[in-house]
Amino acid sequence: MKGRVMGTEHVKEVVREKYGQAALRAKTGAASSCCGGAAAGDLCCDPITSSLYDAGQEGEVPDLALRASLGCGNPTALAELKQGETVLDLGSGGGIDVLLSARRVGPTGKAYGLDMTDEMLAVAEENKRKSGLENVEFLKGEIEHIPLPDNSVDVIISNCVINLSGDKDRVIKEAFRVLKPGGRFAVSDVVVRGDVPAEIRTSMELWVGCVAGALGDYEYVAKLAKAGFDSIDIEATRVYSIADARTFLAGEGLDADALAKQVEGAFISGFIRATKPTAAACCGPSCCN
Ligand SMILES: C[S@@+](CC[C@H](N)C(=O)[O-])C[C@H]1O[C@@H](n2cnc3c(N)ncnc32)[C@H](O)[C@@H]1O
């Protein structure tokens, strides 16, 4: 995947295959992690996907949902969900954030999960059944073509998925379309801060598992603003250390010590917030008809 020249459809094939296998691993009782720097036998120490949820949250979901967890943040902890809200999780995987959201919004609210990988959807359905939650629905589809109507969702969450998409503008545009006016975008994703040379960036992104590449922080803000969002903010929730990626980088023929200055602190898990303006805020006197 060096060089980042995969077409959008090829990206999807690679992602589907990779996460299909991860779902099957989770079902056999293994942790599903397939991205990040941990070697196969060292998944407990994966610095990207491990220790994202507190003990209270872990107790709210079936073990299978925890094993299938492949995020890089904890969007429901930060999204300030309220009773009665409708939440959509883009790339919901085994469903952990959908189940947590469903509990936050309660029986008068609804939590949708959207994923394109059949094996992940099967794991998510099993987790829904085990959790006994009725305000949950998993949809099959692509985050670039969200199968929900305009203005129908209060909060969009996502956990380490937008970096996998080969068409991030389209994803953000779709998120804006389905959000109600005043709706919130509350997403965890890998983000790159500052200038990192292309070759190193590609290797670090492979290590983190970002199939189509992480956005730079300014790029992310610009894309959200272009789609129409306001109140945009990116907060670092985890900063990846070059030391964690040492073995992987060595395998790529790169010397972590030599790269440290350029890379240390550049790769983060970010919590990205933005709001879809209300009609009153986004319209001039003549455009609200
Ligand atoms: C890194 S995993 C994250 C799963 C989940 N959010 C979590 O925190 O455990 C990525 C998930 O997104 C799904 N996915 C990736 N690209 C997608 C796309 N373009 N459309 C729909 N689902 C996608 C994959 O099938 C996979 O289940």
The ligand as a Gaussian input file, in Angstrom:
#p B3LYP/6-31G(d) Opt

LIG

0 1
 C      -11.152000       0.368000      12.523000
 S      -12.657000      -0.518000      12.472000
 C      -13.568000       0.398000      13.691000
 C      -14.825000      -0.281000      14.128000
 C      -15.570000       0.406000      15.265000
 N      -15.825000       1.796000      14.973000
 C      -14.823000       0.281000      16.570000
 O      -14.509000       1.288000      17.198000
 O      -14.551000      -0.839000      16.973000
 C      -13.358000       0.056000      10.943000
 C      -14.760000      -0.429000      10.608000
 O      -15.289000       0.449000       9.608000
 C      -15.833000      -0.284000       8.555000
 N      -15.633000       0.522000       7.330000
 C      -14.462000       0.963000       6.835000
 N      -14.658000       1.705000       5.733000
 C      -16.001000       1.741000       5.531000
 C      -16.832000       2.359000       4.549000
 N      -16.303000       3.079000       3.545000
 N      -18.168000       2.207000       4.645000
 C      -18.700000       1.458000       5.659000
 N      -17.962000       0.836000       6.604000
 C      -16.624000       0.990000       6.552000
 C      -15.080000      -1.596000       8.538000
 O      -15.846000      -2.627000       7.962000
 C      -14.822000      -1.817000      10.034000
 O      -15.874000      -2.536000      10.630000

